[in-house]
């Protein structure tokens, strides 16, 4: 069979057959192994990530307890009252004026209770920023600042421009299902 071929043609045919063998071997065997290795690596990375997140569970549970303690049994007015008192005390100490304490907005379903409070405070820029920071740091478990808008209004009588901060906070409570 090989008698009619010269040495370079034999080498070329063998090299072509070897390449064909490699392609078929890759398609039927190696590609599956490589794909399984990639899947295993991805799943291993997810497992490592989950193990790291598992360490955060006690911290999250303690934060949830703080949130639950901030609420009375089913009444969340204590958060609104605490925030109002805190903002009023801050305003008094830092030469600010609370201009609006409107009624709370309330959304409730069978599993979730969301309370939204809006405050409008007049004062200097630094004082208002400090107020925002303190609300974020002192009430970060029970009430989150979801919106803060600065705006100014010119008083025509005194010819002064007053700076206002509209601060919107939200509090969440998730009810547990009792079986």
Backbone torsions as a table, in degrees:
resi	resn	phi	psi	omega
1	UNK	NA	-39.3	-177.1
2	UNK	-89.0	-0.2	-175.0
3	UNK	-66.3	-33.9	-175.5
4	UNK	-82.5	-6.0	-176.5
5	UNK	-102.2	144.7	174.6
6	UNK	-82.2	166.5	-178.5
7	UNK	-58.4	-47.3	179.1
8	UNK	-61.5	-35.1	179.0
9	UNK	-69.2	-37.4	177.9
10	UNK	-62.7	-43.9	179.7
11	UNK	-63.2	-41.4	-179.8
12	UNK	-64.7	-42.7	179.4
13	UNK	-65.7	-44.6	178.1
14	UNK	-63.2	-40.0	178.2
15	UNK	-64.7	-42.6	176.6
16	UNK	-62.6	-42.0	178.5
17	UNK	-65.0	-38.9	177.6
18	UNK	-63.4	-43.5	178.3
19	UNK	-62.7	-43.8	177.9
20	UNK	-61.3	-41.8	177.3
21	UNK	-61.3	-43.8	179.2
22	UNK	-62.9	-41.5	179.9
23	UNK	-64.1	-45.8	179.3
24	UNK	-65.9	-40.0	178.7
25	UNK	-63.6	-41.6	178.6
26	UNK	-63.4	-45.4	-176.5
27	UNK	-64.9	-43.2	-174.1
28	UNK	-91.2	-19.9	-175.0
29	UNK	-130.2	-58.9	-172.6
30	UNK	-63.9	-38.5	-177.5
31	UNK	-63.5	-39.1	177.9
32	UNK	-64.8	-41.1	179.0
33	UNK	-64.1	-43.5	179.6
34	UNK	-64.7	-43.3	178.4
35	UNK	-63.3	-41.4	177.5
36	UNK	-64.3	-38.1	177.3
37	UNK	-63.6	-43.7	178.6
38	UNK	-62.9	-44.3	178.4
39	UNK	-61.8	-41.5	179.3
40	UNK	-63.9	-41.0	179.1
41	UNK	-64.1	-43.2	178.7
42	UNK	-62.8	-44.6	-179.4
43	UNK	-67.8	-35.2	176.8
44	UNK	-64.8	-43.5	178.3
45	UNK	-61.9	-40.1	177.8
46	UNK	-65.5	-39.0	179.4
47	UNK	-64.8	-42.2	177.3
48	UNK	-62.8	-43.1	179.2
49	UNK	-62.3	-43.0	179.4
50	UNK	-64.4	-38.0	178.2
51	UNK	-65.0	-37.0	177.2
52	UNK	-67.1	-41.5	179.9
53	UNK	-69.6	-27.9	179.3
54	UNK	-63.7	-30.0	178.5
55	UNK	-68.5	-21.4	-178.4
56	UNK	-85.7	-7.4	-176.3
57	UNK	-60.4	-45.7	178.6
58	UNK	-60.0	-38.2	177.7
59	UNK	-63.6	-44.7	179.0
60	UNK	-64.5	-37.9	177.9
61	UNK	-65.7	-38.8	178.2
62	UNK	-67.6	-36.5	176.3
63	UNK	-65.6	-38.1	177.4
64	UNK	-65.4	-37.2	177.0
65	UNK	-64.4	-41.2	177.0
66	UNK	-61.3	-41.1	178.4
67	UNK	-63.6	-44.6	179.3
68	UNK	-65.6	-36.0	177.7
69	UNK	-67.5	-28.8	180.0
70	UNK	-69.2	-26.4	178.0
71	UNK	-91.9	144.0	166.1
72	UNK	-79.1	179.6	-171.3
73	UNK	-44.8	-67.9	178.9
74	UNK	-123.1	0.8	-175.4
75	UNK	-106.9	125.6	-178.1
76	UNK	-107.1	18.7	179.6
77	UNK	-70.0	-20.6	-179.3
78	UNK	-63.0	-35.5	178.0
79	UNK	-65.4	-44.5	179.3
80	UNK	-61.5	-43.7	179.8
81	UNK	-65.3	-41.4	178.8
82	UNK	-63.7	-44.7	179.0
83	UNK	-63.5	-43.2	179.7
84	UNK	-61.4	-45.0	179.2
85	UNK	-64.4	-43.0	-179.3
86	UNK	-63.0	-47.8	-178.8
87	UNK	-65.8	-39.4	178.7
88	UNK	-65.3	-43.4	177.8
89	UNK	-62.8	-43.0	178.9
90	UNK	-62.2	-44.5	-179.1
91	UNK	-61.8	-40.2	179.6
92	UNK	-63.8	-41.1	-177.1
93	UNK	-76.7	-24.3	-173.2
94	UNK	-116.2	25.1	174.2
95	UNK	58.9	43.9	175.9
96	UNK	-117.6	166.7	179.0
97	UNK	-131.6	129.1	174.4
98	UNK	-84.2	114.8	-175.3
99	UNK	-95.7	-24.6	-179.8
100	UNK	-141.9	129.3	168.3
101	UNK	-129.5	80.7	-177.6
102	UNK	-74.2	170.2	177.0
103	UNK	-63.5	152.8	-179.1
104	UNK	-74.0	152.1	170.1
105	UNK	-97.2	140.3	-172.4
106	UNK	-133.8	130.6	172.8
107	UNK	-124.5	132.2	-179.5
108	UNK	-140.1	136.2	172.6
109	UNK	-130.2	-172.9	-177.7
110	UNK	-68.8	-22.3	-176.6
111	UNK	-118.3	-13.7	-172.8
112	UNK	-140.2	142.0	177.6
113	UNK	-127.3	119.0	-178.6
114	UNK	-120.9	127.6	178.2
115	UNK	-118.0	129.4	179.3
116	UNK	-116.0	129.3	178.4
117	UNK	-120.5	137.4	179.2
118	UNK	-120.7	128.0	177.9
119	UNK	-123.4	143.3	173.6
120	UNK	-121.7	124.7	-175.7
121	UNK	-126.1	137.3	177.3
122	UNK	-107.2	135.2	179.0
123	UNK	176.0	-169.0	178.7
124	UNK	-80.4	160.2	-176.4
125	UNK	-59.9	-47.0	-179.0
126	UNK	-62.7	-40.7	179.7
127	UNK	-65.6	-41.8	-179.5
128	UNK	-67.6	-37.8	175.5
129	UNK	-64.6	-41.6	178.2
130	UNK	-62.4	-39.7	177.4
131	UNK	-61.5	-46.9	178.3
132	UNK	-57.5	-45.5	-179.9
133	UNK	-61.1	-44.7	-177.8
134	UNK	-69.1	-36.2	176.0
135	UNK	-64.6	-41.5	178.8
136	UNK	-63.7	-41.2	-174.7
137	UNK	-83.2	-34.6	-176.4
138	UNK	-87.1	-25.6	-177.2
139	UNK	-120.2	30.0	-174.7
140	UNK	-71.4	-17.9	177.7
141	UNK	-91.1	-35.7	-174.5
142	UNK	-96.8	-31.1	-179.0
143	UNK	-142.7	127.5	178.9
144	UNK	-102.5	140.3	172.6
145	UNK	-79.0	116.3	-178.5
146	UNK	-102.8	-18.4	179.4
147	UNK	-155.6	140.6	175.3
148	UNK	-141.4	122.1	-177.3
149	UNK	-128.7	123.9	174.8
150	UNK	-93.9	138.4	173.0
151	UNK	-151.4	158.7	-178.9
152	UNK	-124.3	148.3	177.6
153	UNK	-132.0	132.5	179.3
154	UNK	-88.7	125.9	177.6
155	UNK	-84.9	119.0	-174.3
156	UNK	-70.3	-35.5	-177.6
157	UNK	-70.2	-46.1	-177.9
158	UNK	-93.0	-8.9	-178.8
159	UNK	57.0	37.4	176.6
160	UNK	-117.1	150.5	175.2
161	UNK	-99.4	123.7	-178.5
162	UNK	-103.8	138.1	179.3
163	UNK	-99.0	134.0	-179.7
164	UNK	-122.9	152.5	174.2
165	UNK	-124.3	121.7	173.6
166	UNK	-98.8	112.5	-174.0
167	UNK	-110.4	124.1	-180.0
168	UNK	-116.3	124.8	178.1
169	UNK	-120.0	152.9	176.7
170	UNK	-131.8	143.7	176.3
171	UNK	-124.3	139.7	-177.3
172	UNK	-121.8	145.2	171.3
173	UNK	-142.1	126.8	178.8
174	UNK	-105.8	127.9	-179.9
175	UNK	-84.4	140.2	178.1
176	UNK	-86.1	141.9	176.6
177	UNK	-77.6	133.6	178.4
178	UNK	-106.6	119.1	-178.4
179	UNK	-96.6	NA	NA
